[in-house]
Amino acid sequence: MGSTLLAIDIGSTDVTAIIAKNDLDYKINILGTGIEASDGINKGLITNIELASKSIQNAVLKARRSTSEPIESTVVAISGSYTKGIRSMGSVNVPNGIITEHEINQVMQMALYNATIVPEYEVVHVLPIFFKVDDSADVDNPLNMNGARLEVSVYIVTAKRTALTNLKSAFKESNIEITNFVLNGYATAISVLDEQQNKFGSLVINIGSTTTEFVCYKGSSILYTDFIPVGSNHITNDLSVMLHTPHNAAELIKIKYGSLLSNNSEDDQLAIKKIKIPRIGDEQVTEEISLVDIRNIIHARVEETLILVKQKLSRSGIADNLDAGIVITGGMSKLKGIRELATLVFENQPVKVANPKNIKNGYMNFDDSAMATIVGLLFYSLDKNRNFELDSNKKLRRKIIEKKAIPKEEAREIQRDVRQPGNKSNVDIKLKTEDPTQLPKISKTNKGKGMARFWNKVSEWF
């Protein structure tokens, strides 16, 4: 059974904390959840360490209410707003002819060594795009293959050192030590893509409250990542400014009446055409505003966001790798008609609006686009089918090896055999896990030898 994990997604709207671990069947078991409104955080960056620390601490305290398990590792999602991606290659010889984890680690470390990392940035991920064994074609997993030479092409995600340091400081204020950082877009892709989308390549667009992050993900690796500083809060700001209504009223209008669909259906003939909204400065005074005007404002902002993503994607030159199309998730993906608009913007590319894979539990529903990143953090850390990569500590992440439990009947039979008088079997079986907090007991033989050595030493002194 795996160690207890604390996963935290720090958004500009909410801080989400989840405590989980693998059960005996290596399925993710949720132990506690907590959500707290964000403070001191803007566009993925810490703007006030004290306020951010309080939001983080409150979210963790809420998650801890339902479990007393000691937290053994902490993984935190970081925004793409302060990250850069570069490519590199590495190669090593295979002295024994069989590729082991040692050679895989060596070749990825070599690729990292060959890369030019900007001094103000730290490495967060080193992801293999493909391996090559001798002169073979691209290989997904070279473990246990025969060969004389191993090569790898990698995508390296780096993040600003100052931004990571501020994050660590905010967590330190809450007495939490970060074990690993994970790119927001990477975690999102893990949580929303199915096997086919992963295999053939997809663009995953996560539209949050203040940022839109997107990654081109293919073969369990990132090929490209970027972001734009625009999110669903900008729709609220647009409505507030252009309709001269308070911010909270604009947010309610967006949620209740927001839509990107045309108003030509038969149902719209019976629907309301205007709504009353309060005015800034005197909320007792209301004004009637056409729904068409409201939806035009929303449409303009969402269309602009998608066009900016398309422009960056075109400049990257990796559009040909998106054979499985585009997947949209995040808070803004809940807007009606966003799939249809994205299909027009991206010129008939297949577009899907997706929620993360749901992890059944008794605390919260993960089948929500706003939960895509936190679910991805759980799969990144606890999925037994993890891929090889160097994490933010520059250590190779290994696959989880399942340990099959001995059936109760078989365990009792072994126990009886071991307890049989005169049984000289060399089988060494621990039926009970030793308590690591207790000192090991000294056998009589070792105790006698230890005391003899002690008195011999004393006699030498005197």
Secondary structure, 3 states (H helix, E strand, C coil): CCCCEEEEEECCCEEEEEEEEECCCCCEEEEEEEEEECCCEECCEECCHHHHHHHHHHHHHHHHCCCCCCCCEEEEEECHHHEEEEEEEEEEECCCCECCHHHHHHHHHHHHHHCCCCCCEEEEEEEEEEEEECCCCCECCCCCCECCEEEEEEEEEEEEHHHHHHHHHHHHHCCCCCCEEEEHHHHHHHHHCCHHHHHHCEEEEEECCCCEEEEEEECCEEEEEEEECCCHHHHHHHHHHHHCCCHHHHHHHHHHHCECCCCCCHHHHHCCCEEEEEECCEEEEEEEEEHHHHHHHHHHHHHHHHHHHHHHHHHHCCHHHCCCCEEEECHHHHCECHHHHHHHHCCCCCEEECCCCCCCCCCCCCCCHHHHHHHHHHHHHHCCCCCCCECCCCCECCCCCCCCCCCHHHHHHHHHHHHCCCCCCCCCCCCCCCCCCCCCCCCHHHHHHHHHHHHHHHHHHC
